[in-house]
Structure formats: structure tokens, C-alpha cells
Amino acid sequence: MTLAAQELHLTHGAVSRQIKALEDYLGVPLFRRLTRRIELTEAGQSYFSTVTRLLSELMRESEELRRKNDASRLVVNCSVSFASKWLTSRLHRLMADAPELDVHLEVTDAAVDFTTSHVDVALRYGDGRYVYAAAERIMNETVSPVCSHEYHERMGGIHAPGDLVKCQLIHEIGMNTTWERWFAMMELPYPGMRGPGYSHGSMSIEAAIRGAGVALGRSVLVAEDLAAGRLVSLFPEAKLEVEWGYDLIYRVGNQDHPKVRAFRTWILKEVREFMRSMRG
């Protein structure tokens, strides 16, 4: 009773009177009052468990609402490959351009439900259609064969598209722009599955960097590795267009929210500079 009174900034007597009033209202005793201590009755223990759970839920929901309405907290949700191969190396510039924002990056490929989540903006690789969300395309891309210099030398040079039939091909599982389609574009017979498959584009790129074979490099994801010399583009003119692209998505009607507007302005500027460097 004394500790409760201290925490609530009340007197010991005021707490006792409130408990007595609660017991009268419920019609059952919540405490056994012994000589030098009190203890919960069976009804009190059950009630304590329920009240504790409800107060915990109330606290979590209050914190969630506080975060949603925090004008400085910007929660960015991004798919795994785009985060690791493009976004994270640029986020420091967002923080420099908008120092008033407290940027939090969540990395996952799971769908974002803007009706329940605390996410402000998300970046996804898709077809532009998302449930309960507004979307705008920020980048498209192509794919073409890439490999490490070491693998290129090990294979004695890969001088023509037909030379790929002797190579181990690295596959990105789930992509519509497959090796089979690339070979068809080149009017060459497809040699079949000749290598490992990975669920993420970033993983297939890392496999190519390690010298595991030739990957169909997605132009956005491989740009930095090509520039740094970790990969070589075998036939840069043989580009296969990708149906999907990179989308900025956010809650419907939220396009003019200051946080969303600040992020949109920043990322569109980054995309323009990136595309200019790709052309250069």
C-alpha cells in the first residue's frame, strides 16, 4: 500500500479507500488483510492478471500512436536486396538533407499493411499494384550477364553469348526475367539449369562476386559492384527489360505528409543522380 501510494502520489489512506471502494463495487474481497501484511485472494489474483494484461496492451497501443504521430520519426521499410545493394549506402545523405528527421530503416520482403503498421514509406520491387497503398514508380531496370574477373579468366574468357553454354549460370528464384528468356532474346538454345538458385538478387550477385558463375545482373543492384570492379559486364548491350520495377509506396492520402514529402523529394533526387551516373 505504501509503495502504491508513493508511485501514485497519494496518501496510504487514499489508496486503501480506493481499494475498498473497488471491492464494494465488485462485490468480492480482493485482499486478505492479515496482521502485518496483505495478500491477494483467488479473485484478486485473477483480477490482477486481467488488469495487468489490459494495462500492458493499453501501454503498447499508446506507444504505437505516439510513434505514428511523432513528426520527426521517419520509418522506412525496404526490401532486402534494394536495401543492401542501393539504399543503405545513400541514407546518410537523407540525414544530411533532412536533419530534423529521425530515420529508422526496416528491412524485409514481407508486404506492408499501411492500415495497421507504423511505417511511413516503403520501397518495393513489384508490378506497381499494392493493397491499400498508393504507389509511384521511381526506377525501372534491365538484366544482363555479369561475373567476377577471376571467373572470367578461369573460363578462358567469355567472348560471345554462345560461350555461356559452358558456364555455371546463377539464378534468382522468382524472377520473370530468367536465363531462358535471355537466351531466347539472343536466339540461342537454352542450356537448362546449370547452377545454383537464390531467393534474393543480392545473394545471386554475391555468388557471382565470389566466382560461383555468371549471374543475370539487375542493372540497379549491380551498378556499384561494376563501378568498383568486383564484377564485369560480359555483354552490356544485351539487355533484357524487366517487367517489375522499384516503387515508392505509402498510405493512401498521405502523399502530402511532411515526412513522406521529404523522403520522396530526397529519393527522387538520388534516383536522378544515379541514372545520370549510369548513362555517363
C-alpha positions as CSV (number, residue, x, y, z in Angstrom):
1,M,0.0,0.0,0.0
2,T,2.8,2.4,0.9
3,L,4.7,1.7,-2.4
4,A,1.5,2.2,-4.4
5,A,0.8,5.4,-2.6
6,Q,4.3,6.7,-3.4
7,E,4.0,5.8,-7.1
8,L,0.6,7.4,-7.5
9,H,1.5,10.4,-5.3
10,L,-1.4,9.7,-2.9
11,T,-1.6,9.0,0.8
12,H,-1.7,5.5,2.2
13,G,-5.2,6.0,3.3
14,A,-6.4,7.2,-0.1
15,V,-5.1,4.0,-1.7
16,S,-6.8,1.9,0.9
17,R,-10.1,3.7,0.4
18,Q,-10.0,3.3,-3.4
19,I,-9.3,-0.5,-3.0
20,K,-12.2,-0.8,-0.5
21,A,-14.5,1.1,-3.0
22,L,-13.4,-1.3,-5.8
23,E,-14.2,-4.3,-3.6
24,D,-17.6,-2.9,-2.8
25,Y,-18.3,-2.3,-6.5
26,L,-17.2,-5.8,-7.5
27,G,-18.9,-7.5,-4.5
28,V,-15.9,-9.7,-3.7
29,P,-12.8,-9.1,-1.5
30,L,-9.5,-8.8,-3.5
31,F,-7.2,-8.9,-0.5
32,R,-6.8,-10.9,2.7
33,R,-5.8,-8.4,5.4
34,L,-3.5,-10.2,7.8
35,T,-1.7,-8.8,10.9
36,R,1.4,-7.4,9.3
37,R,0.7,-8.0,5.6
38,I,-2.0,-8.4,2.9
39,E,-2.2,-10.9,0.2
40,L,-4.4,-11.4,-2.9
41,T,-7.5,-13.6,-2.7
42,E,-8.2,-16.1,-5.5
43,A,-10.5,-13.5,-7.1
44,G,-7.8,-10.8,-6.6
45,Q,-5.2,-12.9,-8.3
46,S,-7.5,-13.5,-11.3
47,Y,-8.4,-9.8,-11.5
48,F,-4.7,-8.8,-11.1
49,S,-3.8,-11.0,-14.1
50,T,-6.5,-9.5,-16.3
51,V,-5.8,-5.9,-15.3
52,T,-2.1,-6.3,-15.9
53,R,-2.7,-7.7,-19.4
54,L,-5.1,-4.9,-20.3
55,L,-2.8,-2.2,-19.0
56,S,0.1,-3.6,-21.0
57,E,-2.0,-3.6,-24.2
58,L,-3.0,0.0,-23.5
59,M,0.6,1.0,-23.0
60,R,1.7,-0.7,-26.2
61,E,-1.2,0.9,-28.2
62,S,-0.4,4.3,-26.6
63,E,3.3,4.0,-27.6
64,E,2.3,2.9,-31.1
65,L,0.1,6.0,-31.5
66,R,2.8,8.2,-30.1
67,R,5.3,6.8,-32.7
68,K,2.8,7.2,-35.6
69,N,2.3,10.9,-34.7
70,D,5.9,11.7,-34.0
71,A,6.7,14.4,-36.5
72,S,10.4,13.6,-36.5
73,R,10.4,9.8,-36.7
74,L,10.5,8.5,-40.3
75,V,10.1,4.8,-40.6
76,V,11.3,3.5,-44.0
77,N,10.5,-0.1,-44.9
78,C,12.6,-1.6,-47.7
79,S,13.1,-4.9,-49.4
80,V,16.2,-6.9,-48.7
81,S,18.1,-6.7,-51.9
82,F,17.4,-3.0,-52.6
83,A,18.4,-2.0,-49.1
84,S,21.7,-3.9,-49.1
85,K,22.8,-3.0,-52.7
86,W,21.4,0.5,-53.1
87,L,19.6,2.3,-50.3
88,T,21.8,1.9,-47.2
89,S,24.9,3.4,-48.8
90,R,22.9,6.6,-49.5
91,L,20.8,7.1,-46.4
92,H,23.5,9.3,-44.8
93,R,22.6,11.9,-47.4
94,L,19.0,11.8,-46.4
95,M,20.0,12.5,-42.8
96,A,22.2,15.4,-44.0
97,D,19.4,16.8,-46.2
98,A,16.7,16.5,-43.5
99,P,18.5,16.6,-40.1
100,E,15.1,17.1,-38.4
101,L,14.1,13.5,-39.3
102,D,14.9,10.5,-37.0
103,V,15.3,7.9,-39.7
104,H,14.5,4.2,-38.9
105,L,15.1,1.5,-41.6
106,E,13.2,-1.8,-41.5
107,V,14.5,-4.4,-44.0
108,T,12.0,-7.1,-45.0
109,D,10.4,-8.5,-48.1
110,A,7.0,-9.0,-46.3
111,A,4.1,-7.0,-47.5
112,V,3.4,-3.8,-45.6
113,D,-0.1,-3.2,-44.3
114,F,-0.4,0.6,-44.0
115,T,-3.7,0.3,-42.2
116,T,-2.1,-1.1,-39.1
117,S,1.7,-0.6,-39.3
118,H,3.8,2.4,-38.2
119,V,5.6,2.5,-41.5
120,D,5.7,5.9,-43.2
121,V,7.1,4.9,-46.6
122,A,8.1,1.6,-48.2
123,L,10.3,0.7,-51.2
124,R,9.3,-2.5,-53.1
125,Y,10.3,-4.3,-56.2
126,G,7.0,-5.1,-57.9
127,D,4.4,-4.5,-60.6
128,G,3.1,-1.2,-59.1
129,R,-0.1,-2.7,-57.5
130,Y,-0.3,-2.8,-53.7
131,V,-3.2,-3.4,-51.4
132,Y,-4.5,-0.3,-49.5
133,A,-1.4,1.8,-50.6
134,A,-0.5,4.4,-53.1
135,A,2.5,3.7,-55.3
136,E,4.7,5.5,-57.8
137,R,7.4,4.0,-59.9
138,I,10.9,5.5,-59.2
139,M,13.1,3.2,-61.3
140,N,13.0,0.5,-63.9
141,E,15.9,-1.8,-64.8
142,T,17.3,-4.3,-67.2
143,V,19.3,-7.5,-66.7
144,S,22.4,-8.7,-68.5
145,P,25.2,-11.3,-67.7
146,V,27.9,-10.4,-65.1
147,C,30.6,-12.4,-63.4
148,S,33.8,-11.8,-61.5
149,H,37.2,-11.1,-63.2
150,E,38.5,-14.3,-61.6
151,Y,35.7,-16.4,-63.1
152,H,36.1,-14.8,-66.5
153,E,39.8,-15.7,-66.5
154,R,39.2,-19.2,-65.2
155,M,36.8,-19.9,-68.1
156,G,39.5,-18.7,-70.6
157,G,37.5,-15.6,-71.5
158,I,33.8,-15.4,-72.4
159,H,33.8,-13.6,-75.7
160,A,30.4,-14.3,-77.2
161,P,27.0,-15.1,-75.8
162,G,27.3,-18.7,-77.0
163,D,30.2,-19.2,-74.7
164,L,27.8,-19.1,-71.8
165,V,26.7,-22.7,-72.5
166,K,30.0,-23.9,-70.9
167,C,29.5,-21.7,-67.8
168,Q,27.7,-22.2,-64.5
169,L,24.6,-20.0,-64.5
170,I,23.4,-18.4,-61.3
171,H,19.6,-18.0,-61.0
172,E,17.4,-15.6,-59.0
173,I,14.4,-17.6,-57.9
174,G,11.0,-15.9,-58.6
175,M,12.2,-13.6,-61.3
176,N,10.3,-13.5,-64.6
177,T,13.3,-12.3,-66.5
178,T,15.1,-15.7,-66.5
179,W,18.1,-17.1,-68.2
180,E,15.7,-18.9,-70.5
181,R,14.2,-15.6,-71.7
182,W,17.6,-14.0,-72.1
183,F,18.8,-16.9,-74.3
184,A,15.6,-16.7,-76.3
185,M,16.2,-12.9,-76.8
186,M,19.7,-13.8,-78.1
187,E,18.2,-16.5,-80.4
188,L,20.4,-19.2,-78.7
189,P,19.4,-22.6,-77.3
190,Y,18.9,-22.5,-73.5
191,P,21.3,-24.9,-71.8
192,G,18.9,-25.6,-68.9
193,M,19.5,-25.1,-65.1
194,R,23.3,-25.1,-64.9
195,G,23.9,-23.7,-61.5
196,P,22.5,-22.6,-58.1
197,G,19.4,-20.5,-57.4
198,Y,19.0,-17.8,-54.8
199,S,15.8,-16.2,-53.4
200,H,17.3,-12.7,-53.4
201,G,19.0,-10.7,-56.2
202,S,21.6,-9.5,-53.7
203,M,22.5,-13.2,-52.9
204,S,22.9,-14.1,-56.6
205,I,25.2,-11.0,-57.1
206,E,27.3,-12.0,-54.1
207,A,27.6,-15.5,-55.5
208,A,28.9,-14.0,-58.8
209,I,31.4,-11.8,-56.9
210,R,32.7,-15.0,-55.2
211,G,33.3,-16.6,-58.6
212,A,30.5,-19.1,-58.5
213,G,29.4,-18.4,-62.1
214,V,27.6,-15.9,-64.3
215,A,24.5,-14.1,-62.9
216,L,21.8,-12.1,-64.7
217,G,22.7,-8.9,-63.0
218,R,19.9,-6.5,-62.3
219,S,21.2,-3.1,-63.5
220,V,20.2,-1.2,-60.3
221,L,21.7,-3.8,-58.0
222,V,25.0,-4.4,-59.8
223,A,25.9,-0.8,-60.6
224,E,28.2,-0.3,-57.6
225,D,29.9,-3.6,-57.9
226,L,30.6,-2.9,-61.6
227,A,31.9,0.5,-60.8
228,A,34.1,-0.9,-58.1
229,G,35.5,-3.7,-60.3
230,R,34.1,-6.5,-58.3
231,L,32.1,-7.6,-61.4
232,V,32.5,-7.3,-65.1
233,S,29.6,-6.9,-67.6
234,L,30.0,-9.5,-70.3
235,F,27.7,-8.2,-72.9
236,P,26.4,-4.8,-71.8
237,E,24.4,-4.3,-75.0
238,A,22.5,-7.5,-74.5
239,K,19.9,-6.1,-72.0
240,L,16.6,-7.8,-71.2
241,E,13.9,-5.4,-70.0
242,V,12.4,-6.3,-66.6
243,E,8.6,-6.1,-66.2
244,W,8.9,-5.1,-62.5
245,G,10.4,-2.0,-61.1
246,Y,11.2,-0.1,-57.9
247,D,8.2,1.6,-56.3
248,L,7.8,4.1,-53.6
249,I,4.6,3.3,-51.6
250,Y,2.8,5.0,-48.8
251,R,-0.6,5.2,-47.1
252,V,-3.4,6.4,-49.4
253,G,-3.9,10.1,-49.0
254,N,-0.6,10.6,-47.2
255,Q,1.3,12.0,-50.1
256,D,1.4,15.5,-48.7
257,H,2.5,14.5,-45.2
258,P,5.8,16.4,-44.4
259,K,7.7,13.2,-43.7
260,V,6.5,11.5,-46.9
261,R,7.1,14.6,-49.0
262,A,10.7,15.0,-47.6
263,F,11.6,11.4,-48.3
264,R,10.0,11.5,-51.8
265,T,11.9,14.6,-52.7
266,W,15.2,13.1,-51.5
267,I,14.9,9.7,-53.1
268,L,13.8,11.2,-56.5
269,K,16.9,13.4,-56.4
270,E,19.1,10.3,-55.6
271,V,17.5,8.4,-58.5
272,R,18.1,11.2,-60.9
273,E,21.8,11.3,-59.9
274,F,22.1,7.5,-60.1
275,M,20.5,7.3,-63.5
276,R,22.8,10.1,-64.7
277,S,25.9,8.2,-63.5
278,M,24.6,5.0,-65.2
279,R,24.3,6.9,-68.6
280,G,27.7,8.5,-68.1
